[in-house]
Amino acid sequence: MGENFAFFLPIMMASFGVAFLIVWGWGARGAGWWSGAFFSVAGGFAVPVAFQALPTDLWGIVADLFFATGFLLFSQALLDRWRANWILRLRLVIWAGSVALCGFAMMIGHVPLELVSSDFGCFLLIALPLVAARGQMRGWPDRALYAAAVLVALDNLMRGSTVSFTLPSGVSFRDSDYAFLMQALACMFGLFLALSALAACVLDLIARYRHDAHVDPLSGLLNRRGFDEAVARLRRKGGSLIACDIDHFKAVNDAHGHATGDRVIVTLGDMLRTLAPPGAVAARFGGEEFLLFLPATDAAAAASIAEAVRLHFAEQAASRLGLAQSLTASFGLTTLHRADPSIHEAIARADSALYEAKEKGRNRVCVRRALAMPAVVSAADGQLRRA
């Protein structure tokens, strides 16, 4: 067993334990399991150093306990991504059985049995999540993590299967090929596993931050930032823009409270999401105002969609929420033009049409084209006509 390994491995594993602990503090899902796993494995690899300071055979069972616990936590960390708490009882039985067999082997002085019990227990604990991962891959971070876990599992399987060759009788554990291979391969495969898991956790965290930065938490629609970014990729196709605002929303809040007002916002957001065609971009721009961008859609088709949302909201929202008073919304519509420097010029026209709908009595759709008079879809007949 190399002296450098004896000091390097515990430090490396503990360093990753600290790194995952920091990422867990940032809110990364599953990072706490990875942190505990690497700290446990670091404890197992630190046993030779402890043995030199205080020689006793009891360190063997301590190392076995650390490794079994570390691999139990590895399995939980993997399953937290793919299938949380899958067959937890079986994994606990494997952990307990491995530790018990290791203790029995140590009591009778059978080192090969102790090593086989530990290796096969660790193999089973990390192999089970690989079965559960089928159909759960979500991109290259999961595939890299899966490959790293496969290598770690095969390392334990092959090492446990070749103990009779790597630890021949008469050779001490410290001077055996088994000890050297265990630490050398743990250095390579453990590093691969740690980096893959850390990358997956950090990328998940970045994706969550990006989602939180672009999505309105109440309605689940995009916010202003998310809308601007989404439309920037689509506006070259042209299309139409609908602005919508809940009528007399302050009165709803005053009469029923802000919690009910939030439910009204969620209801309109759900209707926009449901009734909008595939490829549409829906956003809540703040308060009770929403925007719906319809790529490659002309004004007539967009007015039909706006009218469908208006009718659904007027006919279903109040009854769905158990309110006696009616709920309506007003809509302003415009089309995008190549001359528009940005989407905000179209938003201004849609807002102008929305204010026109408010002035005309609310609960209607108004259309404003550039350099043209506004048109209105009346609440009574639903027909598009010049205002």
TAGITA-V376821 format. One record per backbone hydrogen bond with DSSP energy under -1.0 kcal/mol. NH is the residue of the N-H (numbers start at 1). CO is the residue of the C=O. Records with the same first field share a line. If there is no record, write none. Layout:
NH->CO, CO
//
This chain:
6->2
7->3
8->4
9->5
11->7
12->8
13->9
14->10
15->11
16->12
17->13
18->14
19->15
20->16
21->17
22->18
23->19
24->20
25->21
26->22
27->24
28->23
31->28
34->30
35->31
36->32
37->33
38->34
39->35
40->36
41->37
42->38
43->39
44->40
45->41
46->42
50->46
51->47
52->48
53->49
54->50
59->56
60->57
62->58
63->59
64->60
65->61
66->62
67->63
68->64
69->65
70->66
71->67
72->68
73->69
74->70
75->71
76->72
77->73
78->74
79->75
80->76
82->78
83->79
86->83
88->85
91->87
92->88
93->89
94->90
95->91
96->92
97->93
98->94
99->95
100->96
101->97
102->98
103->99
104->100
105->101
106->102
107->103
108->104
110->105
114->110
115->111
116->112
117->113
118->114
119->115
120->116
121->117
122->118
123->119
124->120
125->121
126->122
127->123
128->124
131->127
132->128
133->129
134->131
136->133
143->139
144->140
145->141
146->142
147->143
148->144
149->145
150->146
151->147
152->148
153->149
154->150
155->151
156->152
157->153
158->154
159->155
160->156
161->157
165->162
166->162
167->163
171->168
176->173
178->166
180->176
181->177
182->178
183->179
184->180
185->181
186->182
187->183
188->184
189->185
190->186
191->187
192->188
193->189
194->190
195->191
196->192
197->193
198->194
199->195
200->196
201->197
202->198
203->199
204->200
205->201
206->202
207->203
208->204
209->205
210->206
211->207
212->208
213->209
214->210
215->211
216->221
220->216
222->282
223->214
227->223
228->224
229->225
230->226
231->227
232->228
234->231
235->231
237->234
238->235
240->294
241->334
242->292
243->332
244->290
245->330
246->288
247->328
252->248
253->249
254->250
255->251
256->252
257->253
261->257
262->258
263->259
264->260
265->261
266->262
267->263
268->264
269->265
270->266
271->267
272->268
273->269
274->270
275->271
276->272
280->277
281->293
283->291
284->222
285->289
289->286
290->244
291->283
292->242
293->281
294->240
296->238
297->294
302->298
303->299
304->300
305->301
306->302
307->303
308->304
309->305
310->306
311->307
312->308
313->309
314->310
315->311
316->312
317->313
320->316
321->317
323->318
330->245
331->364
332->243
333->366
334->241
336->239
340->337
347->343
348->344
349->345
350->346
351->347
352->348
353->349
354->350
355->351
356->352
357->353
358->354
359->355
360->356
361->358
362->357
365->377
366->331
367->375
368->333
372->369
375->367
376->385
377->365
378->383
382->378
385->376
387->374
//
